[in-house]
């Protein structure tokens, strides 16, 4: 009797088959084994991705190459994907906007902002999303001058800043302690026809609260009310936390009531914050009532 022993394929097996197809100029056919690896518990490595991407570019199959590149980026292989983007460009394979977006986002997340700025200058068709990604990355690294420079050149590159761009800048300025500059930018926003939304106001409100600027906080809340804007749950929670931390428990309780009246249901974070500070202040009856 003859027994057939079925040996499951390994990553090495798939690699041999994929590279052979690429050498034979059948890169499209190499996609099948590459995509089939997961079914056998095998994970393609960066080298295998690079082999197929290069072969696809050589055969003019740019969309498929870009799709694989996006997969690499989604798997967190940012640096190796970055080098591939540059090689694709030297071969005349221009990645799409989505690929550039993933690439720039990955560079910013791995604190390679200078490289992200350099790549932004090589992107053939810029848009506001790509600019916003790099501006946010610069501000996260405390590089305000570089972020401001990008902001000022957006219009010249055919990408006008939008409300999200301004919110990113305002958030960055607040984190750097430049609250006066952040508020001035808000006013410039309005002059240019960008109506600040709840997110933009919340960024400033939280910063005012953290820095004990209660008069500014009150004025901005009144401004929001006049415009028909109300805080979301995150905004209320941030303010309640800041009030409690500053010992203004009565105001925090009133804000909690206002939150309810506006149809915003307090969550576990809201209750934990108030109860914790009430207990610390030995206001046990009020804490038990909330509990």
C-alpha positions as CSV (number, residue, x, y, z in Angstrom):
1,X,0.0,0.0,0.0
2,X,1.3,3.4,-0.9
3,X,0.7,6.3,1.5
4,X,0.6,9.8,0.3
5,X,2.0,12.3,2.7
6,X,0.7,15.8,2.1
7,X,3.3,18.4,3.2
8,X,1.7,21.8,3.7
9,X,3.5,24.7,1.9
10,X,5.7,27.0,3.8
11,X,6.6,30.7,3.4
12,X,9.7,29.5,1.6
13,X,7.6,27.4,-0.8
14,X,5.4,30.3,-1.7
15,X,8.5,32.5,-2.1
16,X,10.1,30.2,-4.6
17,X,6.9,30.0,-6.7
18,X,6.3,33.7,-6.6
19,X,9.9,34.7,-7.6
20,X,9.8,32.1,-10.4
21,X,6.6,33.6,-11.9
22,X,8.1,37.2,-11.6
23,X,11.3,36.1,-13.4
24,X,9.1,34.7,-16.2
25,X,7.3,38.1,-16.5
26,X,4.1,36.6,-15.0
27,X,3.8,39.1,-12.1
28,X,0.0,39.1,-12.3
29,X,0.0,35.3,-11.8
30,X,2.3,35.8,-8.8
31,X,-0.4,37.6,-7.0
32,X,-2.5,34.4,-6.6
33,X,0.1,32.6,-4.4
34,X,0.9,35.8,-2.6
35,X,-2.7,36.3,-1.6
36,X,-3.2,32.6,-0.9
37,X,-0.5,32.4,1.8
38,X,-2.8,33.4,4.6
39,X,-5.0,30.4,4.0
40,X,-2.0,28.2,4.8
41,X,-1.0,30.2,7.9
42,X,1.9,31.8,6.1
43,X,2.7,35.5,6.2
44,X,4.5,37.1,3.2
45,X,7.5,39.1,4.3
46,X,8.7,42.5,3.0
47,X,11.2,40.9,0.5
48,X,8.4,38.9,-1.2
49,X,6.2,42.0,-1.4
50,X,9.2,44.0,-2.9
51,X,9.8,41.3,-5.5
52,X,6.2,41.3,-6.8
53,X,5.9,45.1,-6.7
54,X,9.1,45.6,-8.7
55,X,8.0,43.0,-11.2
56,X,4.5,44.6,-11.6
57,X,6.2,48.0,-12.1
58,X,8.5,46.6,-14.8
59,X,5.4,45.1,-16.6
60,X,3.5,48.4,-16.4
61,X,1.0,47.1,-13.8
62,X,1.1,50.2,-11.6
63,X,-2.4,50.0,-10.0
64,X,-1.7,46.4,-8.8
65,X,1.8,47.5,-7.5
66,X,0.2,50.4,-5.6
67,X,-2.4,48.1,-4.1
68,X,0.4,45.8,-2.7
69,X,2.3,48.8,-1.4
70,X,-0.9,50.0,0.5
71,X,-1.1,46.5,2.0
72,X,2.5,46.8,3.2
73,X,1.7,50.2,4.8
74,X,-1.4,48.8,6.5
75,X,0.7,46.0,7.9
76,X,2.9,48.5,9.6
77,X,6.0,48.1,7.3
78,X,6.4,51.8,6.9
79,X,10.1,52.2,6.4
80,X,10.5,49.4,3.8
81,X,7.4,50.7,2.0
82,X,8.9,54.1,2.0
83,X,12.0,52.9,0.2
84,X,9.8,51.1,-2.3
85,X,7.9,54.3,-3.1
86,X,11.1,56.0,-4.0
87,X,12.2,53.1,-6.2
88,X,8.8,53.0,-7.9
89,X,9.2,56.7,-8.8
90,X,12.6,56.1,-10.3
91,X,11.0,53.4,-12.5
92,X,8.3,55.8,-13.6
93,X,5.6,54.2,-11.5
94,X,3.8,57.0,-9.8
95,X,1.9,55.9,-6.6
96,X,-1.6,57.2,-6.2
97,X,-2.8,59.7,-3.6
98,X,-3.9,57.0,-1.2
99,X,-0.5,55.4,-1.3
100,X,1.1,58.8,-0.6
101,X,-1.4,59.4,2.2
102,X,-0.5,56.1,3.9
103,X,3.2,56.8,3.4
104,X,3.1,60.3,4.8
105,X,1.0,59.2,7.7
106,X,3.4,56.4,8.5
107,X,6.4,58.7,8.4
108,X,4.7,61.1,10.8
109,X,3.7,58.3,13.2
110,X,7.3,57.1,13.3
111,X,8.6,60.6,14.0
112,X,10.2,61.0,10.6
113,X,8.7,64.4,9.9
114,X,11.6,65.8,7.9
115,X,11.4,62.9,5.5
116,X,7.6,63.4,5.3
117,X,8.1,67.0,4.3
118,X,10.7,66.0,1.7
119,X,8.3,63.5,0.2
120,X,5.4,66.0,0.2
121,X,7.6,68.1,-2.1
122,X,7.8,65.2,-4.6
123,X,4.1,64.4,-4.7
124,X,2.9,65.3,-8.2
125,X,-0.7,66.1,-7.2
126,X,-1.1,67.6,-3.8
127,X,-4.3,68.0,-1.9
128,X,-5.4,69.4,1.5
129,X,-5.5,65.9,3.1
130,X,-1.8,65.3,2.4
131,X,-0.9,68.8,3.7
132,X,-3.0,68.3,6.9
133,X,-1.2,65.0,7.6
134,X,2.3,66.5,7.5
135,X,1.3,69.8,9.3
136,X,-0.1,67.6,12.1
137,X,3.1,65.6,12.1
138,X,5.2,68.7,12.4
139,X,3.2,70.1,15.3
140,X,3.3,66.7,17.1
141,X,7.1,67.1,17.0
142,X,6.9,70.7,18.2
143,X,8.1,72.0,14.8
144,X,5.8,75.1,14.6
145,X,7.9,77.0,12.1
146,X,7.8,74.1,9.6
147,X,4.1,73.6,10.1
148,X,3.5,77.3,9.6
149,X,5.6,77.3,6.4
150,X,3.6,74.4,5.0
151,X,0.3,76.2,5.9
152,X,1.5,79.4,4.1
153,X,2.5,77.5,1.0
154,X,-0.7,75.5,0.6
155,X,-2.5,78.1,-1.5
156,X,0.5,78.4,-3.8
157,X,0.4,74.7,-4.4
158,X,-3.3,74.7,-5.3
159,X,-4.6,73.3,-2.0
160,X,-6.4,75.9,0.1
161,X,-6.5,75.2,3.9
162,X,-9.8,74.0,5.2
163,X,-11.5,74.0,8.6
164,X,-9.7,70.8,9.6
165,X,-6.3,72.4,8.7
166,X,-7.1,75.3,11.1
167,X,-8.2,72.9,13.8
168,X,-4.9,71.0,13.5
169,X,-2.9,74.2,13.8
170,X,-5.0,75.5,16.7
171,X,-4.5,72.2,18.5
172,X,-0.8,72.3,17.9
173,X,-0.5,75.9,19.2
174,X,-2.5,75.0,22.3
175,X,-0.2,72.0,23.0
176,X,2.8,74.3,22.7
177,X,1.2,76.8,25.2
178,X,0.6,79.4,22.5
179,X,-3.0,80.1,23.5
180,X,-3.0,83.7,22.3
181,X,-1.8,82.7,18.9
182,X,-4.4,79.9,18.8
183,X,-7.2,82.3,19.5
184,X,-5.9,84.8,16.9
185,X,-5.9,82.0,14.3
186,X,-9.5,81.3,15.2
187,X,-10.4,84.9,14.4
188,X,-8.4,84.8,11.2
189,X,-10.4,81.6,10.3
190,X,-13.6,83.5,10.7
191,X,-12.4,86.4,8.5
192,X,-11.5,84.0,5.8
193,X,-15.0,82.5,5.8
194,X,-14.2,79.3,7.8
195,X,-16.8,78.9,10.5
196,X,-15.3,77.2,13.5
197,X,-17.1,74.0,14.5
198,X,-17.6,72.3,17.8
199,X,-14.3,70.4,17.5
200,X,-12.3,73.7,17.0
201,X,-14.0,75.4,20.0
202,X,-13.5,72.3,22.2
203,X,-9.8,72.3,21.6
204,X,-9.5,75.9,22.8
205,X,-12.0,75.5,25.7
206,X,-10.0,72.5,27.0
207,X,-6.8,74.5,26.8
208,X,-8.3,77.5,28.6
209,X,-9.6,75.2,31.3
210,X,-6.3,73.5,31.8
211,X,-4.6,76.8,32.2
212,X,-7.3,78.3,34.6
213,X,-8.4,80.9,32.1
214,X,-12.0,80.8,33.2
215,X,-13.0,84.2,31.9
216,X,-11.9,83.2,28.4
217,X,-13.8,79.9,28.9
218,X,-17.0,81.7,29.8
219,X,-16.7,84.1,26.9
220,X,-16.1,81.3,24.4
221,X,-19.1,79.3,25.7
222,X,-21.3,82.4,25.3
223,X,-20.0,82.8,21.8
224,X,-20.8,79.2,21.0
225,X,-24.3,79.6,22.4
226,X,-24.9,82.7,20.3
227,X,-24.0,80.6,17.2
228,X,-26.3,77.8,18.2
229,X,-23.4,75.4,19.0
230,X,-23.3,73.1,22.0
231,X,-20.5,71.0,23.5
232,X,-20.4,67.3,22.7
233,X,-19.9,64.7,25.5
234,X,-16.1,64.9,25.2
235,X,-16.2,68.6,25.5
236,X,-18.3,68.5,28.6
237,X,-16.2,65.8,30.2
238,X,-13.0,67.8,29.6
239,X,-14.4,70.9,31.2
240,X,-15.9,69.0,34.2
241,X,-12.5,67.4,34.8
242,X,-10.7,70.8,34.7
243,X,-13.3,72.4,37.0
244,X,-13.0,69.5,39.5
245,X,-9.2,69.6,39.4
246,X,-9.3,73.3,40.1
247,X,-11.6,72.8,43.1
248,X,-14.6,74.3,41.4
249,X,-16.9,71.4,42.3
250,X,-20.1,73.4,42.4
251,X,-19.5,74.6,38.8
252,X,-18.7,71.1,37.8
253,X,-22.0,69.9,39.2
254,X,-23.9,72.7,37.4
255,X,-22.2,71.8,34.2
256,X,-23.2,68.2,34.7
257,X,-26.8,69.3,34.9
258,X,-26.4,71.5,31.8
259,X,-25.0,68.5,30.0
260,X,-28.2,66.6,30.8
261,X,-30.4,69.4,29.7
262,X,-28.7,69.6,26.4
263,X,-29.4,65.9,25.8
264,X,-25.8,64.8,26.5
265,X,-25.9,61.7,28.7
266,X,-23.1,61.7,31.3
267,X,-20.9,58.6,31.0
268,X,-18.7,56.6,33.3
269,X,-15.9,59.1,32.9
270,X,-18.2,62.0,33.9
271,X,-19.3,60.2,37.1
272,X,-15.9,58.9,38.0
273,X,-14.4,62.4,37.8
274,X,-17.0,64.1,39.9
275,X,-17.3,61.3,42.5
276,X,-13.5,61.1,42.9
277,X,-13.1,64.8,43.6
278,X,-16.2,65.0,45.8
279,X,-14.7,62.2,48.0
280,X,-11.4,63.9,48.1
281,X,-13.2,67.0,49.2
282,X,-15.0,65.0,51.9
283,X,-18.4,65.7,50.3
284,X,-19.5,62.1,50.8
285,X,-23.2,62.7,50.8
286,X,-23.1,64.4,47.4
287,X,-20.8,61.6,46.1
288,X,-23.2,58.9,47.4
289,X,-26.2,60.7,45.7
290,X,-24.4,60.6,42.4
291,X,-23.4,57.0,42.9
